[in-house]
Amino acid sequence: MSPLVLSVVLALVSAVAYAAAAIVQERVAASASGPRYAPLRRPAWWGAVLLNGVGAALHVAALAYGPLSLVQPLGALTIVFALPMAALFVGRGAGRRARHGALMATAGLAGLLSLTTGADARSLGDGQRWLLTGAAFGAVGLLFACARLVGRPALRSVFLATAAGVSFGAASVFTKAVAGEWTPEAPLAEWTALLVLSAFAVAGLLLSQASYRGAGLAAPLATLTVVNPVVAAAVGVTLFGEGFRYGAAGAVAALICGAVAAGGLVELTLDRMGPAQAPPPAGKGPRGSDGDPARPEIGQGVDVGAVSGTRPDLEVEMRSRAVAGRA
């Protein structure tokens, strides 16, 4: 088997491992009533952590045998594998709009990454590393604060998944920096970068777990899949001296691919925020667009009956046509 073929196989298996980990994380988030960020008492969550570790190791191995321009776009297939795997193994199919948005996001990301090149890349200086660390942690903190402020689960999920993507993207940058500077003679010379890398990786894992709570699988996974390499590519262009193929034409094509990926993410978010569906037939519970049980939110005109106990913070909007008994 040639090194190029081996690299493709490793990258595809890595994407499958990441997809399986995302499915397990979403199932844990959907069924857990405990901690949102780290359900340490759930064995399934530790299985997801193991799958993420396997995916990361396979991705690094693929980079050792093949070029970055080939391996990174193949990593975008995670969302493509995750949707049919979820439908096949756990019966969690996605709606047509969600599938269309996921394909748009994946195609835009793959096109963007295929245009980047690592030629003439340089190493990061100490000042650039601290600047990157501060900017990334600041962005993650801001996104986390926004997630705490919004009320809709779909928007909260997107903010948390974006924060996770920034964390993983920064971890990828430090992984590249450590790999470029590491030598057997001084294995701990990059210990500060290793600590920062570990902090970003753990933060990304916890934030990604929280992003699946009440939001399904497609939207948070697609957001994470897009934001992670885009952040890494942006840092590569600005700090590592990397660029786009084909000069100005490649830069324009990269902007178009980025717009396509962003459009896919918007479509996925709107799919999760769509209006409630008509009441289902008797004996069947309401279902969301991706197969999840429908979760009415405040402000959507939900009809409710008597509520026992005192709920001073409960906001209810009653629709006149529902009170009148019309369908």
MIDO-813849 format. One record per residue (C-alpha): residue number from 1; x, y, z. Coordinates in nm, 2 decimals, always signed. Layout:
+-----+--------+--------+--------+
: num :   east :  north :     up :
+-----+--------+--------+--------+
: NUM :      X :      Y :      Z :
...
+-----+--------+--------+--------+
//
This chain:
+-----+--------+--------+--------+
: num :   east :  north :     up :
+-----+--------+--------+--------+
:   1 :  +0.00 :  +0.00 :  +0.00 :
:   2 :  +0.14 :  +0.33 :  -0.10 :
:   3 :  +0.19 :  +0.61 :  +0.16 :
:   4 :  -0.08 :  +0.82 :  -0.02 :
:   5 :  -0.34 :  +0.55 :  -0.01 :
:   6 :  -0.25 :  +0.47 :  +0.36 :
:   7 :  -0.30 :  +0.84 :  +0.44 :
:   8 :  -0.65 :  +0.84 :  +0.28 :
:   9 :  -0.75 :  +0.53 :  +0.47 :
:  10 :  -0.63 :  +0.66 :  +0.80 :
:  11 :  -0.81 :  +0.99 :  +0.74 :
:  12 :  -1.14 :  +0.82 :  +0.65 :
:  13 :  -1.12 :  +0.59 :  +0.96 :
:  14 :  -1.04 :  +0.90 :  +1.17 :
:  15 :  -1.35 :  +1.08 :  +1.04 :
:  16 :  -1.56 :  +0.77 :  +1.12 :
:  17 :  -1.42 :  +0.76 :  +1.48 :
:  18 :  -1.50 :  +1.13 :  +1.52 :
:  19 :  -1.85 :  +1.08 :  +1.39 :
:  20 :  -1.91 :  +0.78 :  +1.63 :
:  21 :  -1.78 :  +0.99 :  +1.92 :
:  22 :  -2.02 :  +1.28 :  +1.83 :
:  23 :  -2.32 :  +1.04 :  +1.81 :
:  24 :  -2.23 :  +0.90 :  +2.16 :
:  25 :  -2.19 :  +1.25 :  +2.30 :
:  26 :  -2.53 :  +1.36 :  +2.16 :
:  27 :  -2.70 :  +1.05 :  +2.31 :
:  28 :  -2.54 :  +1.12 :  +2.65 :
:  29 :  -2.65 :  +1.48 :  +2.63 :
:  30 :  -3.00 :  +1.38 :  +2.54 :
:  31 :  -3.04 :  +1.13 :  +2.82 :
:  32 :  -2.83 :  +1.29 :  +3.10 :
:  33 :  -2.99 :  +1.50 :  +3.37 :
:  34 :  -2.66 :  +1.57 :  +3.55 :
:  35 :  -2.36 :  +1.79 :  +3.45 :
:  36 :  -2.39 :  +1.95 :  +3.11 :
:  37 :  -2.02 :  +1.97 :  +3.05 :
:  38 :  -1.86 :  +1.66 :  +3.20 :
:  39 :  -2.09 :  +1.37 :  +3.28 :
:  40 :  -1.81 :  +1.18 :  +3.45 :
:  41 :  -2.03 :  +0.91 :  +3.59 :
:  42 :  -2.15 :  +0.80 :  +3.24 :
:  43 :  -1.94 :  +0.52 :  +3.09 :
:  44 :  -2.07 :  +0.61 :  +2.75 :
:  45 :  -1.91 :  +0.95 :  +2.78 :
:  46 :  -1.58 :  +0.80 :  +2.85 :
:  47 :  -1.63 :  +0.59 :  +2.54 :
:  48 :  -1.68 :  +0.91 :  +2.34 :
:  49 :  -1.36 :  +1.05 :  +2.49 :
:  50 :  -1.17 :  +0.74 :  +2.38 :
:  51 :  -1.32 :  +0.76 :  +2.03 :
:  52 :  -1.21 :  +1.12 :  +2.00 :
:  53 :  -0.86 :  +1.02 :  +2.11 :
:  54 :  -0.85 :  +0.75 :  +1.85 :
:  55 :  -0.97 :  +0.99 :  +1.58 :
:  56 :  -0.71 :  +1.24 :  +1.68 :
:  57 :  -0.43 :  +0.98 :  +1.67 :
:  58 :  -0.54 :  +0.85 :  +1.33 :
:  59 :  -0.56 :  +1.21 :  +1.20 :
:  60 :  -0.20 :  +1.28 :  +1.31 :
:  61 :  -0.08 :  +0.95 :  +1.16 :
:  62 :  -0.26 :  +1.04 :  +0.83 :
:  63 :  -0.07 :  +1.37 :  +0.82 :
:  64 :  +0.26 :  +1.18 :  +0.86 :
:  65 :  +0.19 :  +0.98 :  +0.54 :
:  66 :  +0.00 :  +1.23 :  +0.33 :
:  67 :  -0.01 :  +1.61 :  +0.25 :
:  68 :  -0.21 :  +1.85 :  +0.46 :
:  69 :  -0.40 :  +1.96 :  +0.15 :
:  70 :  -0.55 :  +1.61 :  +0.12 :
:  71 :  -0.59 :  +1.50 :  +0.48 :
:  72 :  -0.76 :  +1.81 :  +0.61 :
:  73 :  -1.05 :  +1.81 :  +0.36 :
:  74 :  -1.11 :  +1.44 :  +0.43 :
:  75 :  -1.16 :  +1.53 :  +0.79 :
:  76 :  -1.46 :  +1.73 :  +0.69 :
:  77 :  -1.64 :  +1.41 :  +0.61 :
:  78 :  -1.71 :  +1.36 :  +0.98 :
:  79 :  -2.06 :  +1.52 :  +0.94 :
:  80 :  -2.13 :  +1.32 :  +0.62 :
:  81 :  -2.06 :  +1.00 :  +0.81 :
:  82 :  -2.23 :  +1.10 :  +1.13 :
:  83 :  -2.58 :  +1.16 :  +0.98 :
:  84 :  -2.63 :  +0.81 :  +0.82 :
:  85 :  -2.46 :  +0.64 :  +1.11 :
:  86 :  -2.70 :  +0.81 :  +1.36 :
:  87 :  -2.99 :  +0.70 :  +1.14 :
:  88 :  -2.86 :  +0.35 :  +1.11 :
:  89 :  -2.75 :  +0.27 :  +1.47 :
:  90 :  -2.97 :  +0.49 :  +1.69 :
:  91 :  -3.26 :  +0.58 :  +1.47 :
:  92 :  -3.19 :  +0.95 :  +1.48 :
:  93 :  -3.25 :  +1.06 :  +1.12 :
:  94 :  -3.20 :  +1.42 :  +1.01 :
:  95 :  -3.46 :  +1.62 :  +0.80 :
:  96 :  -3.40 :  +1.72 :  +0.44 :
:  97 :  -3.31 :  +2.07 :  +0.54 :
:  98 :  -3.06 :  +1.95 :  +0.79 :
:  99 :  -2.90 :  +1.72 :  +0.54 :
: 100 :  -2.88 :  +1.99 :  +0.28 :
: 101 :  -2.71 :  +2.23 :  +0.53 :
: 102 :  -2.47 :  +1.96 :  +0.64 :
: 103 :  -2.36 :  +1.89 :  +0.28 :
: 104 :  -2.32 :  +2.26 :  +0.21 :
: 105 :  -2.11 :  +2.31 :  +0.52 :
: 106 :  -1.89 :  +2.01 :  +0.43 :
: 107 :  -1.85 :  +2.10 :  +0.07 :
: 108 :  -1.75 :  +2.46 :  +0.16 :
: 109 :  -1.51 :  +2.35 :  +0.42 :
: 110 :  -1.35 :  +2.09 :  +0.19 :
: 111 :  -1.31 :  +2.35 :  -0.09 :
: 112 :  -1.16 :  +2.60 :  +0.16 :
: 113 :  -0.90 :  +2.35 :  +0.30 :
: 114 :  -0.81 :  +2.22 :  -0.05 :
: 115 :  -0.70 :  +2.57 :  -0.14 :
: 116 :  -0.47 :  +2.62 :  +0.15 :
: 117 :  -0.10 :  +2.53 :  +0.13 :
: 118 :  +0.17 :  +2.49 :  +0.39 :
: 119 :  +0.45 :  +2.59 :  +0.17 :
: 120 :  +0.72 :  +2.81 :  +0.33 :
: 121 :  +0.56 :  +2.77 :  +0.67 :
: 122 :  +0.75 :  +2.92 :  +0.96 :
: 123 :  +0.75 :  +2.85 :  +1.33 :
: 124 :  +0.58 :  +3.07 :  +1.60 :
: 125 :  +0.78 :  +3.29 :  +1.82 :
: 126 :  +0.71 :  +3.32 :  +2.19 :
: 127 :  +0.52 :  +3.65 :  +2.15 :
: 128 :  +0.30 :  +3.51 :  +1.88 :
: 129 :  +0.22 :  +3.21 :  +2.09 :
: 130 :  +0.11 :  +3.42 :  +2.39 :
: 131 :  -0.09 :  +3.65 :  +2.16 :
: 132 :  -0.26 :  +3.34 :  +2.01 :
: 133 :  -0.33 :  +3.20 :  +2.35 :
: 134 :  -0.49 :  +3.52 :  +2.48 :
: 135 :  -0.69 :  +3.58 :  +2.16 :
: 136 :  -0.82 :  +3.22 :  +2.16 :
: 137 :  -0.91 :  +3.21 :  +2.53 :
: 138 :  -1.08 :  +3.55 :  +2.49 :
: 139 :  -1.29 :  +3.43 :  +2.20 :
: 140 :  -1.39 :  +3.12 :  +2.38 :
: 141 :  -1.48 :  +3.32 :  +2.69 :
: 142 :  -1.69 :  +3.56 :  +2.48 :
: 143 :  -1.87 :  +3.28 :  +2.30 :
: 144 :  -1.94 :  +3.10 :  +2.63 :
: 145 :  -2.09 :  +3.42 :  +2.78 :
: 146 :  -2.31 :  +3.46 :  +2.47 :
: 147 :  -2.42 :  +3.10 :  +2.51 :
: 148 :  -2.52 :  +3.17 :  +2.87 :
: 149 :  -2.72 :  +3.47 :  +2.77 :
: 150 :  -2.93 :  +3.33 :  +2.48 :
: 151 :  -3.25 :  +3.15 :  +2.56 :
: 152 :  -3.30 :  +2.93 :  +2.25 :
: 153 :  -3.13 :  +2.59 :  +2.27 :
: 154 :  -3.04 :  +2.60 :  +1.90 :
: 155 :  -2.85 :  +2.93 :  +1.93 :
: 156 :  -2.69 :  +2.83 :  +2.26 :
: 157 :  -2.57 :  +2.51 :  +2.09 :
: 158 :  -2.42 :  +2.70 :  +1.80 :
: 159 :  -2.23 :  +2.94 :  +2.04 :
: 160 :  -2.10 :  +2.65 :  +2.24 :
: 161 :  -2.00 :  +2.45 :  +1.93 :
: 162 :  -1.82 :  +2.75 :  +1.79 :
: 163 :  -1.63 :  +2.80 :  +2.12 :
: 164 :  -1.54 :  +2.43 :  +2.10 :
: 165 :  -1.42 :  +2.47 :  +1.74 :
: 166 :  -1.20 :  +2.77 :  +1.84 :
: 167 :  -1.05 :  +2.56 :  +2.12 :
: 168 :  -0.98 :  +2.26 :  +1.90 :
: 169 :  -0.85 :  +2.49 :  +1.63 :
: 170 :  -0.61 :  +2.65 :  +1.87 :
: 171 :  -0.50 :  +2.31 :  +2.00 :
: 172 :  -0.43 :  +2.20 :  +1.64 :
: 173 :  -0.21 :  +2.51 :  +1.59 :
: 174 :  -0.01 :  +2.43 :  +1.91 :
: 175 :  +0.01 :  +2.07 :  +1.80 :
: 176 :  +0.18 :  +2.18 :  +1.48 :
: 177 :  +0.41 :  +2.41 :  +1.67 :
: 178 :  +0.51 :  +2.15 :  +1.92 :
: 179 :  +0.57 :  +1.89 :  +1.64 :
: 180 :  +0.79 :  +2.13 :  +1.45 :
: 181 :  +1.01 :  +2.22 :  +1.75 :
: 182 :  +1.02 :  +1.89 :  +1.94 :
: 183 :  +1.35 :  +1.70 :  +1.94 :
: 184 :  +1.45 :  +1.37 :  +2.12 :
: 185 :  +1.74 :  +1.55 :  +2.29 :
: 186 :  +1.50 :  +1.79 :  +2.47 :
: 187 :  +1.16 :  +1.62 :  +2.49 :
: 188 :  +1.02 :  +1.87 :  +2.75 :
: 189 :  +1.16 :  +2.18 :  +2.60 :
: 190 :  +0.80 :  +2.27 :  +2.48 :
: 191 :  +0.63 :  +2.20 :  +2.81 :
: 192 :  +0.45 :  +2.53 :  +2.82 :
: 193 :  +0.30 :  +2.47 :  +2.47 :
: 194 :  +0.20 :  +2.13 :  +2.58 :
: 195 :  +0.01 :  +2.27 :  +2.88 :
: 196 :  -0.16 :  +2.52 :  +2.66 :
: 197 :  -0.25 :  +2.26 :  +2.41 :
: 198 :  -0.39 :  +2.03 :  +2.68 :
: 199 :  -0.60 :  +2.32 :  +2.82 :
: 200 :  -0.75 :  +2.40 :  +2.48 :
: 201 :  -0.82 :  +2.03 :  +2.41 :
: 202 :  -1.00 :  +1.97 :  +2.74 :
: 203 :  -1.20 :  +2.29 :  +2.70 :
: 204 :  -1.30 :  +2.19 :  +2.34 :
: 205 :  -1.41 :  +1.85 :  +2.47 :
: 206 :  -1.63 :  +1.99 :  +2.75 :
: 207 :  -1.78 :  +2.26 :  +2.53 :
: 208 :  -1.86 :  +2.02 :  +2.25 :
: 209 :  -2.03 :  +1.79 :  +2.50 :
: 210 :  -2.25 :  +2.08 :  +2.63 :
: 211 :  -2.34 :  +2.19 :  +2.27 :
: 212 :  -2.53 :  +1.87 :  +2.21 :
: 213 :  -2.78 :  +1.93 :  +2.50 :
: 214 :  -3.12 :  +1.99 :  +2.35 :
: 215 :  -2.99 :  +2.06 :  +2.00 :
: 216 :  -2.97 :  +1.73 :  +1.82 :
: 217 :  -2.66 :  +1.61 :  +1.63 :
: 218 :  -2.64 :  +1.79 :  +1.29 :
: 219 :  -2.61 :  +2.16 :  +1.39 :
: 220 :  -2.35 :  +2.14 :  +1.67 :
: 221 :  -2.14 :  +1.88 :  +1.49 :
: 222 :  -2.14 :  +2.07 :  +1.16 :
: 223 :  -2.05 :  +2.39 :  +1.34 :
: 224 :  -1.76 :  +2.22 :  +1.52 :
: 225 :  -1.64 :  +2.05 :  +1.20 :
: 226 :  -1.63 :  +2.38 :  +1.01 :
: 227 :  -1.50 :  +2.62 :  +1.28 :
: 228 :  -1.21 :  +2.39 :  +1.40 :
: 229 :  -1.01 :  +2.37 :  +1.07 :
: 230 :  -1.11 :  +2.73 :  +0.96 :
: 231 :  -0.95 :  +2.87 :  +1.28 :
: 232 :  -0.64 :  +2.66 :  +1.23 :
: 233 :  -0.62 :  +2.76 :  +0.86 :
: 234 :  -0.67 :  +3.13 :  +0.95 :
: 235 :  -0.39 :  +3.11 :  +1.20 :
: 236 :  -0.17 :  +2.93 :  +0.95 :
: 237 :  -0.22 :  +3.21 :  +0.70 :
: 238 :  -0.17 :  +3.49 :  +0.94 :
: 239 :  +0.11 :  +3.35 :  +1.17 :
: 240 :  +0.27 :  +3.06 :  +0.99 :
: 241 :  +0.31 :  +3.23 :  +0.66 :
: 242 :  +0.09 :  +2.99 :  +0.48 :
: 243 :  -0.13 :  +3.10 :  +0.19 :
: 244 :  -0.38 :  +3.00 :  -0.07 :
: 245 :  -0.31 :  +2.83 :  -0.40 :
: 246 :  -0.35 :  +3.02 :  -0.73 :
: 247 :  -0.28 :  +3.36 :  -0.58 :
: 248 :  -0.56 :  +3.61 :  -0.59 :
: 249 :  -0.80 :  +3.37 :  -0.77 :
: 250 :  -0.74 :  +3.12 :  -0.49 :
: 251 :  -0.82 :  +3.38 :  -0.22 :
: 252 :  -1.15 :  +3.47 :  -0.40 :
: 253 :  -1.24 :  +3.10 :  -0.43 :
: 254 :  -1.16 :  +3.05 :  -0.06 :
: 255 :  -1.40 :  +3.34 :  +0.03 :
: 256 :  -1.67 :  +3.17 :  -0.18 :
: 257 :  -1.61 :  +2.84 :  -0.01 :
: 258 :  -1.63 :  +3.01 :  +0.33 :
: 259 :  -1.96 :  +3.17 :  +0.23 :
: 260 :  -2.10 :  +2.83 :  +0.13 :
: 261 :  -1.99 :  +2.67 :  +0.45 :
: 262 :  -2.14 :  +2.96 :  +0.65 :
: 263 :  -2.47 :  +2.92 :  +0.46 :
: 264 :  -2.48 :  +2.56 :  +0.55 :
: 265 :  -2.44 :  +2.64 :  +0.92 :
: 266 :  -2.71 :  +2.90 :  +0.90 :
: 267 :  -2.95 :  +2.65 :  +0.74 :
: 268 :  -2.87 :  +2.40 :  +1.01 :
: 269 :  -2.94 :  +2.65 :  +1.28 :
: 270 :  -3.27 :  +2.77 :  +1.12 :
: 271 :  -3.37 :  +2.40 :  +1.09 :
: 272 :  -3.34 :  +2.36 :  +1.46 :
: 273 :  -3.52 :  +2.69 :  +1.52 :
: 274 :  -3.81 :  +2.62 :  +1.28 :
: 275 :  -4.17 :  +2.65 :  +1.39 :
: 276 :  -4.34 :  +2.37 :  +1.57 :
: 277 :  -4.50 :  +2.11 :  +1.35 :
: 278 :  -4.87 :  +2.02 :  +1.34 :
: 279 :  -5.00 :  +1.79 :  +1.62 :
: 280 :  -4.91 :  +1.43 :  +1.54 :
: 281 :  -5.17 :  +1.14 :  +1.52 :
: 282 :  -5.30 :  +1.00 :  +1.84 :
: 283 :  -5.06 :  +0.77 :  +2.02 :
: 284 :  -4.75 :  +0.94 :  +1.87 :
: 285 :  -4.54 :  +1.20 :  +2.03 :
: 286 :  -4.43 :  +1.52 :  +1.84 :
: 287 :  -4.11 :  +1.49 :  +1.66 :
: 288 :  -3.86 :  +1.76 :  +1.56 :
: 289 :  -3.70 :  +1.80 :  +1.22 :
: 290 :  -3.42 :  +1.57 :  +1.29 :
: 291 :  -3.61 :  +1.30 :  +1.47 :
: 292 :  -3.57 :  +1.44 :  +1.82 :
: 293 :  -3.88 :  +1.49 :  +2.04 :
: 294 :  -4.01 :  +1.84 :  +1.98 :
: 295 :  -3.90 :  +2.08 :  +2.26 :
: 296 :  -4.13 :  +2.39 :  +2.27 :
: 297 :  -3.96 :  +2.71 :  +2.38 :
: 298 :  -4.08 :  +3.02 :  +2.55 :
: 299 :  -4.24 :  +3.26 :  +2.30 :
: 300 :  -4.35 :  +2.99 :  +2.05 :
: 301 :  -4.72 :  +3.01 :  +2.15 :
: 302 :  -4.73 :  +2.69 :  +2.35 :
: 303 :  -5.07 :  +2.57 :  +2.50 :
: 304 :  -5.03 :  +2.44 :  +2.85 :
: 305 :  -5.27 :  +2.30 :  +3.11 :
: 306 :  -5.27 :  +2.34 :  +3.48 :
: 307 :  -4.93 :  +2.35 :  +3.64 :
: 308 :  -4.89 :  +2.22 :  +4.00 :
: 309 :  -4.69 :  +2.41 :  +4.25 :
: 310 :  -4.56 :  +2.76 :  +4.24 :
: 311 :  -4.36 :  +2.86 :  +3.92 :
: 312 :  -4.28 :  +3.24 :  +3.95 :
: 313 :  -4.04 :  +3.22 :  +3.66 :
: 314 :  -4.27 :  +3.04 :  +3.42 :
: 315 :  -4.36 :  +3.25 :  +3.11 :
: 316 :  -4.67 :  +3.14 :  +2.92 :
: 317 :  -4.82 :  +3.28 :  +2.60 :
: 318 :  -5.18 :  +3.17 :  +2.53 :
: 319 :  -5.32 :  +3.18 :  +2.18 :
: 320 :  -5.68 :  +3.28 :  +2.14 :
: 321 :  -5.75 :  +3.02 :  +1.87 :
: 322 :  -5.63 :  +2.74 :  +2.10 :
: 323 :  -5.86 :  +2.86 :  +2.38 :
: 324 :  -6.15 :  +2.88 :  +2.14 :
: 325 :  -6.09 :  +2.51 :  +2.05 :
: 326 :  -6.01 :  +2.56 :  +1.68 :
: 327 :  -5.75 :  +2.33 :  +1.52 :
+-----+--------+--------+--------+
//
